[in-house]
Amino acid sequence: MQLGMIGLGRMGANMTTRLLHGGHSVAVYDRNPDAVKASAAEGATGAASLSDLVGKLAAPRAVWIMVPSGKPTDDTVEELLGLLQPGDTIIDGGNSNFRDSQARYKLSKAKNVSFIDAGTSGGVWGLANGYCLMVGGDADAVKRVESIFLTLAPADGYAYVGPSGAGHFSKMVHNGIEYGMLAAYGEGFEILEKSEFTYDLHQLAELWLHGSVVRSWLLELAELAFKEDPMLKDIRGYVDDSGEGRWTVQAAIDENVPAPVITMSLLSRFVSRQDESFSAKVIAALRNQFGGHAVKHEPGTDGKA
């Protein structure tokens, strides 16, 4: 099948390669000309603009967007809707908020263009292992481009999960669960590292991959990380978030679903970004006030204003 791929970052470029290896014809566009050249060297057809990309596709066209969520996706969809024709299809494989996807679906439908939200998981390993795809939108529109999903996914790694927004909502919750799992692994290995025992963390991570109830792909990645850097000395403990955790917590609030693990895993990421927590300073000051507990002062000060 012929497809246009917009966005050739870590995910988009590898997805393009997997599609090419699967026998699909792919036209590509990215704001970075070097990224376009790299994909073109692998067999893709390079485009210099969105207009150029659309012009290289035969109707009915299918275009996959793999750009950051929010305004970049909004701008891309808006421009595409001015270029595409009735019967064409837009697929958003990025980490968009499901409400945004539902709004884009309505805008597209008004122009008789199909809009599909494809929750995509697999990261940089997706090229070799395939991508888990949770796809939402009109069932007939999904069916028309299903060969794309079947090529990108491993066996049993693709499913049509419901109407517009269902794909990105399920991917959002998937990532919320991931937040909790990552936090549990992080806390567990820190308890081991701080204990009275001198553990080989790589050995334990590798051991737990065999028959343990906590074995998982994330644990496989932990084993690789400890193999490369046993005490993670080259890594700063700063953890970013890309939005899905926040959206999952908000959905839990909206639905009156208690989700303490996911919520705390999100908040712990905020703590990781503080050189020093102001809340910890407040707690220390209050303990000093009510109990006379000692406080530690900043270097070079005498503790006086």
C-alpha positions in Angstrom: 0.0 0.0 0.0 1.1 3.6 -0.6 1.4 5.9 2.5 2.7 9.3 3.3 4.7 9.6 6.6 5.0 13.1 8.2 7.6 13.3 11.0 10.8 11.3 10.8 12.0 11.4 14.4 13.0 8.3 16.5 9.6 6.7 15.8 8.6 7.9 12.4 11.9 7.0 10.7 11.9 3.5 12.0 8.2 3.0 11.2 9.0 4.1 7.6 11.8 1.6 7.4 9.6 -1.2 8.7 6.9 -0.3 6.2 9.4 -0.3 3.3 10.7 -3.7 4.4 7.1 -4.9 4.4 6.6 -4.0 0.8 4.8 -0.7 1.1 5.5 2.5 -0.9 6.2 5.4 1.4 6.5 9.1 0.7 8.1 11.1 3.5 8.3 14.6 4.8 10.1 16.2 7.8 11.1 19.8 8.5 14.7 18.4 8.7 15.9 17.8 5.1 18.6 15.4 6.3 15.9 13.2 7.9 14.1 13.1 4.5 17.4 12.2 2.7 18.1 9.4 5.2 14.7 7.8 4.6 15.0 8.3 0.8 18.3 6.5 0.9 16.4 3.5 2.2 13.8 3.6 -0.6 11.3 6.1 0.5 10.2 9.0 -1.8 11.3 12.3 -0.3 9.0 15.4 -0.3 10.0 19.0 0.3 6.7 20.1 1.8 3.3 18.8 2.8 1.9 19.9 -0.5 4.7 18.1 -2.3 4.0 15.0 -0.2 0.3 14.9 -1.0 1.1 15.4 -4.7 3.2 12.3 -4.7 0.3 10.1 -3.4 -2.4 8.6 -5.5 -6.0 8.8 -4.4 -7.4 7.6 -2.1 -4.5 8.9 -0.1 -3.4 7.7 3.4 -1.2 10.0 5.5 0.4 9.1 8.8 1.3 11.9 11.2 4.1 11.3 13.7 4.8 14.7 15.2 4.6 16.1 18.7 1.1 16.4 20.3 -0.8 19.7 20.6 -0.1 22.6 18.2 2.3 20.8 15.9 -0.4 18.1 15.2 -3.2 20.7 15.0 -1.2 22.7 12.4 -0.4 19.6 10.4 -4.0 18.4 10.3 -5.2 21.9 9.4 -2.8 22.1 6.5 -3.5 18.6 5.3 -7.3 19.2 5.3 -6.6 22.0 2.8 -4.7 19.6 0.6 -6.5 16.3 0.8 -9.7 15.2 -1.0 -12.8 13.4 0.0 -12.0 9.7 0.6 -8.5 10.3 1.9 -7.4 9.3 5.3 -5.3 10.9 8.1 -3.8 8.7 10.8 -2.4 10.3 13.9 0.1 7.9 15.5 1.5 10.4 18.0 0.7 10.7 21.7 -2.2 13.1 21.2 -4.9 13.8 23.9 -8.0 11.7 23.0 -10.2 14.8 23.2 -8.0 16.6 20.6 -8.3 13.5 18.4 -12.1 13.6 18.6 -12.1 17.2 17.6 -9.8 16.5 14.7 -12.1 13.6 13.7 -15.0 16.0 13.5 -13.0 18.6 11.4 -11.9 15.9 9.0 -15.4 14.3 8.7 -16.8 17.7 7.7 -14.5 17.5 4.7 -15.2 13.8 4.1 -11.7 12.9 5.1 -11.3 9.9 7.5 -9.4 10.5 10.7 -7.9 7.6 12.7 -6.2 7.8 16.1 -3.6 5.1 16.4 -2.1 4.7 19.9 1.4 3.5 19.2 3.8 1.7 21.6 7.2 0.2 21.0 9.7 3.0 21.2 13.0 2.7 19.5 12.7 -1.1 19.6 9.6 -1.1 17.3 11.7 -1.4 14.1 12.9 -4.9 15.0 10.1 -6.0 17.3 7.0 -4.3 15.9 4.7 -1.7 17.4 1.7 -2.4 19.6 -1.2 -0.5 17.9 -4.5 0.5 19.5 -6.6 2.0 16.7 -9.7 4.1 17.0 -12.0 5.7 14.3 -14.7 4.6 11.9 -14.4 0.8 11.4 -14.7 1.0 7.6 -11.9 3.6 7.4 -9.6 1.5 9.6 -10.3 -1.6 7.5 -9.2 0.3 4.3 -5.7 0.9 5.6 -5.4 -2.2 7.8 -2.5 -3.6 5.9 -0.4 -0.7 7.3 -1.2 -1.6 10.9 -0.6 -5.3 10.2 2.9 -4.6 8.8 3.9 -2.3 11.7 2.6 -4.6 14.4 4.0 -7.9 15.5 1.6 -10.9 15.5 -1.5 -10.1 17.6 0.0 -6.6 18.3 -2.8 -4.6 16.5 -6.4 -4.2 17.4 -9.3 -2.0 16.4 -10.5 -0.8 19.8 -13.5 1.5 19.1 -14.7 4.8 17.7 -12.8 8.1 17.5 -10.6 8.8 20.5 -10.6 5.1 21.7 -7.1 4.5 20.3 -5.5 7.4 22.0 -7.5 7.0 25.2 -6.3 3.4 25.6 -2.7 4.5 24.8 -3.0 7.2 27.4 -4.0 4.6 30.1 -1.3 2.3 28.8 1.3 5.0 29.5 -0.2 5.7 32.9 0.2 2.1 33.8 3.8 2.3 32.6 4.4 5.3 35.0 3.4 3.1 37.9 5.5 0.1 36.7 8.6 2.3 36.2 8.2 3.8 39.7 7.9 0.4 41.3 11.1 -0.9 39.6 12.9 2.3 40.5 11.9 2.2 44.2 12.7 -1.5 44.4 16.2 -1.2 43.0 16.9 1.8 45.2 15.9 -0.2 48.3 18.3 -2.9 47.2 21.1 -0.4 46.5 20.7 1.3 49.9 20.5 -1.9 51.9 23.2 -3.4 54.1 23.8 -6.0 51.4 26.1 -5.4 48.4 23.9 -6.6 45.6 24.9 -6.9 42.0 21.8 -5.2 40.5 22.5 -6.4 37.1 22.6 -10.0 38.4 19.3 -9.6 40.2 17.6 -7.9 37.2 18.8 -10.8 34.9 17.7 -13.4 37.5 14.2 -12.0 37.8 13.7 -12.4 34.1 13.6 -16.2 34.5 10.4 -17.4 36.2 9.8 -14.4 38.4 6.3 -12.9 38.7 7.8 -9.4 38.2 9.5 -10.2 34.8 8.5 -7.9 32.0 10.0 -6.1 29.0 10.7 -3.1 31.2 12.8 -5.4 33.5 14.6 -6.6 30.4 15.5 -3.0 29.7 16.6 -2.6 33.3 18.9 -5.6 32.9 20.4 -3.9 29.8 20.8 -0.6 31.6 22.6 -2.2 34.6 24.8 -4.2 32.2 26.0 -1.0 30.6 26.4 1.0 33.8 26.1 -1.1 37.0 25.4 1.8 39.3 23.9 4.2 36.7 26.7 6.7 37.5 26.4 8.4 34.1 22.7 9.1 34.5 21.1 12.1 36.2 18.0 11.3 38.2 15.8 13.7 36.2 12.6 12.2 34.9 10.5 14.1 32.3 6.8 13.3 31.4 5.2 13.7 28.0 1.6 14.3 29.0 -0.1 10.9 29.1 0.4 10.4 32.8 -1.2 13.8 33.6 -4.1 13.0 31.3 -4.6 9.6 32.8 -4.7 11.1 36.3 -7.2 13.7 35.1 -9.4 10.9 33.5 -9.3 9.0 36.8 -10.5 12.2 38.6 -13.2 12.8 36.0 -14.4 9.2 36.3 -14.1 9.0 40.2 -11.6 6.2 39.8 -9.1 5.9 42.7 -5.6 5.7 41.0 -3.1 6.4 43.8 -0.2 4.4 42.2 -0.3 6.2 38.9 -0.9 9.6 40.5 2.0 9.2 42.9 4.3 7.9 40.1 3.5 11.1 38.2 4.2 13.3 41.2 7.4 11.5 41.9 8.7 12.6 38.5 8.1 16.3 39.6 10.3 15.7 42.6 13.1 14.3 40.4 13.3 17.7 38.7 14.0 19.7 41.9 17.5 20.4 43.0 16.1 20.9 46.4 12.4 20.6 47.4 11.0 23.8 48.9 8.3 21.7 50.6 11.1 19.8 52.4 12.5 23.2 53.6 9.0 24.0 55.0 8.8 20.7 56.7 12.2 21.1 58.2 11.4 24.6 59.4 8.1 23.5 61.0 9.8 20.5 62.8 12.3 23.0 64.2 9.5 25.3 65.4 7.3 22.8 67.1 9.9 20.3 68.3 13.2 22.0 68.3 14.5 19.6 65.7 17.8 20.6 64.2 17.9 22.0 60.7 20.7 21.9 58.2 21.6 25.4 56.8 22.9 26.2 53.3 26.7 26.2 53.0 28.2 29.6 53.8 25.3 30.8 56.0 25.0 31.1 59.7 21.3 30.4 59.8 20.4 34.0 60.4 18.5 36.3 58.1 
